[in-house]
Amino acid sequence: MRRVAFSATLALLVGLAGILVGASLGVKAATPLKLLETLTAAGPTPETLVLEWRLQRVVGAFLVGACLALAGVIYQGAFRNPLAEPFLLGSSAGGALGAALAILLPSIWLSGAELPVLAFIGAWGATLLVLGISRAAGIRDAAGMLLVGIALSTLLAATRSTTTLVLSDDNVSLRAIISWTLGGLQSPTGATLLVFALLTGTCFLASFSLARGLDLLGFGESTAATMGIEVGRFLTLSLTVAAFATGLAVAWGGVLGFVGLVVPHAVRWWIGERHAPLLFHSFFVGGGMLAALDGVSRSVLAPSEIPLGLITSLIGAPFFLLLLVRRYR
Amino acid sequence: MIKVENLRVEQLRSVLIDDVSLSLRRGEVVGLLGPNGAGKSTLMRTMVGLRQPTEGSVSIDGKPVSAYSARERARLLSHVAQKQDFLWDLEVADIIALGAASPLQSARTIERLGLSEFASRRIKSLSGGEQARVMIGRALAAGTPFLFADEPAASLDIKQQRAMMRILRREAREKGTGVLVVLHELNLAFASVDRILLMNRGRLVQDASTIEVAQSCEIDNVFGESFARVSIDGQTLVFPTGS
């Protein structure tokens, strides 16, 4: 118990440290003390405005990373596949297609709301398609299911590109969508950030109701069923929560590969494979990692930015290869 | 009581279980015996609700097994499968706790099964026999009135096989658990169960007391072996003579 409390505190600190690092880095590096001054400053100056903008963006990055890590843990458990994650399963691509449509099509309902909603629908639809195709084809193994995900991912990305070319009439939406594809973080402000945080918090809390079921599914569907899990219903619920988290992440962070893979695996090496602590730790470590990487993306080539998706792929793809090598050796 | 009535289970066109009727009462240890492919595992999986009967019914305390929710069923029966997946490398204590009705129950089970020395080890680092004991422990910790174990003794050494059967018997005597256990070792079954169900080709060939089954010639027919019988201290032992 004490061990868990200790590592949980450490995870929280990692998350916080990530935000601090992310907020400190940038065109003008700032010390954590400076950040604190900004937050408590009376009147806005150009300098504090920059830092405030940066802080909001970094908190946004934290939420995106936390959502992706959460989705990764749930997908891995629900698909019984340690290599599953939102990017490789095609749910990020589905979310991105939804987001692209939201940008391209004339605003139909509440302005702003259609983007996250369509991103969620895209992520969820893609997940169900992968599950459905795999079931129909009798594919049960990790590798086969990932191939379905990759094929679907490619198809969805191509559909998105085609739709973008056909529908975009000005350079603005084209640019917006391309930056999305590369993992361009949005900078949510004020109320939007609050909504984003609340939705992410809901996902975080909901994921804990899945923890026992995800543990039990590791014994196989039959054993899980005799131990009290209504497997079909549980999988639907899990994939909904995971797709919701993916949709949120895509809506605010674009397509970011491998965060959902790297973080849960690193956390497993750290604290073991039980899902309740795994979900908790992954949430904060994932958030902290992406917040820090956002700082890196803004400072390496300052004043221009490296798209965050490139950085996560540069780190994540070799990690994925490492996992594959370990698995097949 | 669990009651199986005129059960028939088909898969594609082949008949896996053919007109089987039986009952399992609380407090008794029943051995399910038969050659490979006789339908023992299928019968067990149907009894715990993992498979749907094609015809006939399985009921627990008068209510069809399919009418219970998964959660209600998990409070009534435990099932230890023949082969167990371990996707997650959990600690033994955590696995027992996942099945346990309470933390106290979980601690008691670990002690009673002599698992204390493994409690903080990861499941994948254990031998097959040790893993089998952990999975029985997980089922016992649930404290359900019925327990189904599919070849729990298969990967155990002789001493552990006896110990496993002693634990199941004690569970039946002290807590009134109804136990159905698939066994391959005939003499182990004769030494440790109250009643035997003998299956062959999907049919229930014999449902009788242990001593009756040990002495009748049905086992010779079913296994296609002729057995020599020896009686020691009132207990019958059988040996295949190879003809």
Interface residues (C-beta under 8 A of the other chain):
Chain A: R80 P82 R212 D215 L216 L217 G218 F219 G220 S222 T223 A225 T226 M227 G228 I229 E230 V231 G272 E273 R274
Chain B: R45 V48 G49 L50 S69 A70 R71 R73 A74 R75 L77 S78 H79 A81 Q84 D85 F86 L87 W88 D89 L90 E91 D94 L98 G99 R122 A142
